[in-house]
Amino acid sequence: MPNKEIWMQRAFDLALLGSGRVAPNPLVGCVIVKDEQIIGEGYHQQYGGPHAEVNAIENATASVEGATAYVTLEPCSHFGKTPPCADLLIESGIKEVYVANLDPNPLVAGKGIAKLEAAGITCHIGLGAETGEWMNRHFFTFHRLKRPYITFKYACSADGFIAATDGTPVQLSNELSAIRVHQMRAEHQGILVGVQTILTDDPSLTTRLIAGANPIRIVLDPSGRMPLTAKIHQDGGETLVLRSSAEIAALTFQSILVEGGAKTMERLFADGLVDEIWKIRSPKLIQTGIPEPKLPVKWRAIDYLGDDTWFKAVLIPGPASTYSGLK
């Protein structure tokens, strides 16, 4: 692997350290190289805090004048909670910048690169672009499609059931999978279930198993059956009750994790509002019950946590909110 790719990969690795802490900002990492040596590294650590470029320059072990910066996303060009990173790169004497992706946010959208080039800095766009798109898929989908990126997760038995026949929940996934699920919750701004899940399971929908922020709870309740005695109404956390898929699509969240049942999944899928699906298959057998959703997707085994197998299907948005394929 050429050094340029290695340094950009290092920037991606750094960016991921901000997972669950920077939304609605994107994950961003930065590596500064001089004389073929890394002299500075940084990443966006906390929403409202310094950006990756700022941290990389502050952490530099030598002067960054004449150095090359590898940044996973186009440096910002506007004043937000922090000053423009493009200005800092110019003032610091950086001579060359490699960027994986242009920022789709209309406040940036090429303006950062234009500012750098106007100052005489050589810019290269597209190194590691596919990795950057995937890493910030929530951010890119929100700005391009004007709706949240929606991930659906469910657990099923080895014989393909998700609950008992009467809807009573059955503990299928193991403790390791439970921790991973709570990590997923922390990486999403909202968590959605159907009202039937509230009625039969009464979940708290928190990140109590890890040190992470709780997502905002969302309940899809078309018929107004949501009980005021539900756990999610008792802990002081924010909860939204919505009536339709259209209301979900209109939310200003960048990402939503759906942990609803088969009906919720099928409704959102039919409305073109599912981008990514995770299935946790347990080795347990139920023999009878509510079957897992029947979806026209191609599953790929991704990970094994204890005796649970994690499968993933990613859908590519096509015209008019339909889906044109899988990757």
JOLINSUL-V782542 format. One record per residue. N is the residue number from 1. RES is the residue in one small letter. PHI is phi in whole degrees, -180 to 180 (none if undefined). D_CENTER is the distance of its C-alpha to the mean C-alpha in Angstrom with 1 decimal. Layout:
# JOLINSUL-V782542
{{N & RES & PHI & D_CENTER} {N & RES & PHI & D_CENTER}}
This chain:
# JOLINSUL-V782542
{{1 & m & none & 27.3} {2 & p & -58 & 28.5} {3 & n & -57 & 27.9} {4 & k & -59 & 25.8} {5 & e & -69 & 23.2} {6 & i & -63 & 23.4} {7 & w & -68 & 22.9} {8 & m & -69 & 19.9} {9 & q & -62 & 18.4} {10 & r & -62 & 19.3} {11 & a & -63 & 17.4} {12 & f & -64 & 14.2} {13 & d & -60 & 15.0} {14 & l & -65 & 15.6} {15 & a & -56 & 12.4} {16 & l & -64 & 10.4} {17 & l & -66 & 12.8} {18 & g & -89 & 11.2} {19 & s & -55 & 8.0} {20 & g & 83 & 8.3} {21 & r & -128 & 11.0} {22 & v & -113 & 10.6} {23 & a & -58 & 8.7} {24 & p & -84 & 9.9} {25 & n & -72 & 10.8} {26 & p & -80 & 9.0} {27 & l & -78 & 9.2} {28 & v & -141 & 12.8} {29 & g & -127 & 15.5} {30 & c & -143 & 19.2} {31 & v & -127 & 22.2} {32 & i & -112 & 25.8} {33 & v & -121 & 28.5} {34 & k & -143 & 32.2} {35 & d & 54 & 35.0} {36 & e & 63 & 32.6} {37 & q & -132 & 31.3} {38 & i & -73 & 28.2} {39 & i & -113 & 29.4} {40 & g & -157 & 26.3} {41 & e & -139 & 22.7} {42 & g & -169 & 20.0} {43 & y & -150 & 16.4} {44 & h & -74 & 14.9} {45 & q & -96 & 15.2} {46 & q & -154 & 15.0} {47 & y & -56 & 14.5} {48 & g & 90 & 18.0} {49 & g & -92 & 19.1} {50 & p & -57 & 20.3} {51 & h & -80 & 18.2} {52 & a & -58 & 18.0} {53 & e & -63 & 21.3} {54 & v & -62 & 23.1} {55 & n & -65 & 22.4} {56 & a & -64 & 23.3} {57 & i & -69 & 26.6} {58 & e & -66 & 27.4} {59 & n & -88 & 27.0} {60 & a & -62 & 29.1} {61 & t & -93 & 32.2} {62 & a & -151 & 34.2} {63 & s & -61 & 34.6} {64 & v & -90 & 31.8} {65 & e & -61 & 34.4} {66 & g & 83 & 34.6} {67 & a & -88 & 31.4} {68 & t & -114 & 28.4} {69 & a & -107 & 24.9} {70 & y & -112 & 21.9} {71 & v & -125 & 18.8} {72 & t & -74 & 15.4} {73 & l & -142 & 15.3} {74 & e & -46 & 18.4} {75 & p & -60 & 20.0} {76 & c & -69 & 20.2} {77 & s & -122 & 23.6} {78 & h & -125 & 23.8} {79 & f & -85 & 24.5} {80 & g & -122 & 21.8} {81 & k & -76 & 21.4} {82 & t & -135 & 22.6} {83 & p & -68 & 25.0} {84 & p & -64 & 24.1} {85 & c & -71 & 23.1} {86 & a & -60 & 25.1} {87 & d & -63 & 28.1} {88 & l & -64 & 27.7} {89 & l & -62 & 27.5} {90 & i & -66 & 30.6} {91 & e & -64 & 32.4} {92 & s & -83 & 31.7} {93 & g & 87 & 33.4} {94 & i & -60 & 30.5} {95 & k & -102 & 32.1} {96 & e & -149 & 29.4} {97 & v & -135 & 25.6} {98 & y & -106 & 23.3} {99 & v & -125 & 20.0} {100 & a & -72 & 17.5} {101 & n & -136 & 16.2} {102 & l & -73 & 17.7} {103 & d & -80 & 15.9} {104 & p & -77 & 15.6} {105 & n & -62 & 16.2} {106 & p & -55 & 19.9} {107 & l & -70 & 20.8} {108 & v & -116 & 20.3} {109 & a & 40 & 20.2} {110 & g & 96 & 22.8} {111 & k & -69 & 24.7} {112 & g & -66 & 23.6} {113 & i & -64 & 24.9} {114 & a & -60 & 28.0} {115 & k & -67 & 28.7} {116 & l & -64 & 28.5} {117 & e & -66 & 30.7} {118 & a & -64 & 33.2} {119 & a & -90 & 33.6} {120 & g & 90 & 34.5} {121 & i & -86 & 31.4} {122 & t & -77 & 30.7} {123 & c & -119 & 27.2} {124 & h & -126 & 25.6} {125 & i & -117 & 22.5} {126 & g & 115 & 20.6} {127 & l & -70 & 20.9} {128 & g & 76 & 17.9} {129 & a & -58 & 16.5} {130 & e & -65 & 15.0} {131 & t & -62 & 13.1} {132 & g & -64 & 11.9} {133 & e & -61 & 10.8} {134 & w & -69 & 8.8} {135 & m & -59 & 7.2} {136 & n & -109 & 6.4} {137 & r & -61 & 6.2} {138 & h & -62 & 4.7} {139 & f & -63 & 7.5} {140 & f & -67 & 9.9} {141 & t & -63 & 10.0} {142 & f & -60 & 10.7} {143 & h & -77 & 13.4} {144 & r & -87 & 14.8} {145 & l & -102 & 15.1} {146 & k & 60 & 15.3} {147 & r & -154 & 13.4} {148 & p & -70 & 10.0} {149 & y & -80 & 7.7} {150 & i & -115 & 9.1} {151 & t & -112 & 8.7} {152 & f & -107 & 12.2} {153 & k & -132 & 13.5} {154 & y & -150 & 17.2} {155 & a & -113 & 19.9} {156 & c & -140 & 23.2} {157 & s & -78 & 26.5} {158 & a & -64 & 28.0} {159 & d & -100 & 30.1} {160 & g & 87 & 27.3} {161 & f & -116 & 27.5} {162 & i & -111 & 24.8} {163 & a & -164 & 27.4} {164 & a & -67 & 31.2} {165 & t & -57 & 33.2} {166 & d & -86 & 33.5} {167 & g & 91 & 29.8} {168 & t & -61 & 30.2} {169 & p & -63 & 27.1} {170 & v & -123 & 27.7} {171 & q & -71 & 26.1} {172 & l & -108 & 24.8} {173 & s & -78 & 22.1} {174 & n & -90 & 23.2} {175 & e & -66 & 22.5} {176 & l & -64 & 20.3} {177 & s & -66 & 18.0} {178 & a & -61 & 18.1} {179 & i & -65 & 16.9} {180 & r & -61 & 13.9} {181 & v & -62 & 13.1} {182 & h & -67 & 13.4} {183 & q & -64 & 11.0} {184 & m & -62 & 8.4} {185 & r & -59 & 9.8} {186 & a & -65 & 9.5} {187 & e & -87 & 5.7} {188 & h & -119 & 6.0} {189 & q & -78 & 8.7} {190 & g & -134 & 10.9} {191 & i & -130 & 12.3} {192 & l & -119 & 14.8} {193 & v & -135 & 18.0} {194 & g & -81 & 21.2} {195 & v & -63 & 24.3} {196 & q & -64 & 25.9} {197 & t & -64 & 23.5} {198 & i & -64 & 24.6} {199 & l & -69 & 28.2} {200 & t & -96 & 28.2} {201 & d & -115 & 25.9} {202 & d & 49 & 25.6} {203 & p & -79 & 22.3} {204 & s & -92 & 21.2} {205 & l & 59 & 17.4} {206 & t & -112 & 16.9} {207 & t & -110 & 15.6} {208 & r & -62 & 19.3} {209 & l & -86 & 19.1} {210 & i & -138 & 17.1} {211 & a & -93 & 17.2} {212 & g & -149 & 14.1} {213 & a & -71 & 13.7} {214 & n & -76 & 14.4} {215 & p & -74 & 12.3} {216 & i & -72 & 14.7} {217 & r & -81 & 16.4} {218 & i & -131 & 17.1} {219 & v & -118 & 20.0} {220 & l & -88 & 21.1} {221 & d & -137 & 24.8} {222 & p & -62 & 26.9} {223 & s & -107 & 30.2} {224 & g & 69 & 30.0} {225 & r & -98 & 30.3} {226 & m & -64 & 28.0} {227 & p & -80 & 30.2} {228 & l & -71 & 30.5} {229 & t & -87 & 31.1} {230 & a & -61 & 27.6} {231 & k & -55 & 26.0} {232 & i & -69 & 23.1} {233 & h & -96 & 25.9} {234 & q & -106 & 27.7} {235 & d & -105 & 25.4} {236 & g & 84 & 25.0} {237 & g & -76 & 21.2} {238 & e & -77 & 20.1} {239 & t & -137 & 20.2} {240 & l & -111 & 20.2} {241 & v & -116 & 22.4} {242 & l & -116 & 22.0} {243 & r & -103 & 24.5} {244 & s & -149 & 22.9} {245 & s & -63 & 20.1} {246 & a & -62 & 21.0} {247 & e & -68 & 20.3} {248 & i & -66 & 16.7} {249 & a & -63 & 16.2} {250 & a & -86 & 17.9} {251 & l & -63 & 15.6} {252 & t & -92 & 14.4} {253 & f & -79 & 11.0} {254 & q & -84 & 8.1} {255 & s & -151 & 6.3} {256 & i & -136 & 8.6} {257 & l & -100 & 9.2} {258 & v & -103 & 12.8} {259 & e & -121 & 15.4} {260 & g & -77 & 18.4} {261 & g & -88 & 21.2} {262 & a & -62 & 22.5} {263 & k & -66 & 23.7} {264 & t & -64 & 20.5} {265 & m & -61 & 18.8} {266 & e & -65 & 21.7} {267 & r & -66 & 21.8} {268 & l & -67 & 18.2} {269 & f & -64 & 18.7} {270 & a & -64 & 22.0} {271 & d & -88 & 20.7} {272 & g & 71 & 18.2} {273 & l & -118 & 15.2} {274 & v & -128 & 13.4} {275 & d & -107 & 11.0} {276 & e & -151 & 10.3} {277 & i & -130 & 12.7} {278 & w & -119 & 13.3} {279 & k & -119 & 16.9} {280 & i & -103 & 18.5} {281 & r & -100 & 22.1} {282 & s & -89 & 24.6} {283 & p & -78 & 28.1} {284 & k & -70 & 29.7} {285 & l & -113 & 31.9} {286 & i & -103 & 32.3} {287 & q & 78 & 34.8} {288 & t & -155 & 34.4} {289 & g & 152 & 31.9} {290 & i & -83 & 29.2} {291 & p & -72 & 27.9} {292 & e & -65 & 24.3} {293 & p & -59 & 23.1} {294 & k & -95 & 24.8} {295 & l & -123 & 22.3} {296 & p & -81 & 23.2} {297 & v & -128 & 20.5} {298 & k & -107 & 21.0} {299 & w & -85 & 19.6} {300 & r & -132 & 19.1} {301 & a & -68 & 19.5} {302 & i & -110 & 16.9} {303 & d & -155 & 17.9} {304 & y & -130 & 20.8} {305 & l & -115 & 20.6} {306 & g & 61 & 24.3} {307 & d & -98 & 25.7} {308 & d & -93 & 22.5} {309 & t & -111 & 21.0} {310 & w & -100 & 17.4} {311 & f & -113 & 17.1} {312 & k & -134 & 14.4} {313 & a & -134 & 14.9} {314 & v & -115 & 12.8} {315 & l & -105 & 14.5} {316 & i & -96 & 15.3} {317 & p & -61 & 15.9} {318 & g & -117 & 19.6} {319 & p & -61 & 22.2} {320 & a & 56 & 22.6} {321 & s & 62 & 19.4} {322 & t & -95 & 20.7} {323 & y & -121 & 19.3} {324 & s & -103 & 21.1} {325 & g & 166 & 20.1} {326 & l & -129 & 18.0} {327 & k & -140 & 16.7}}
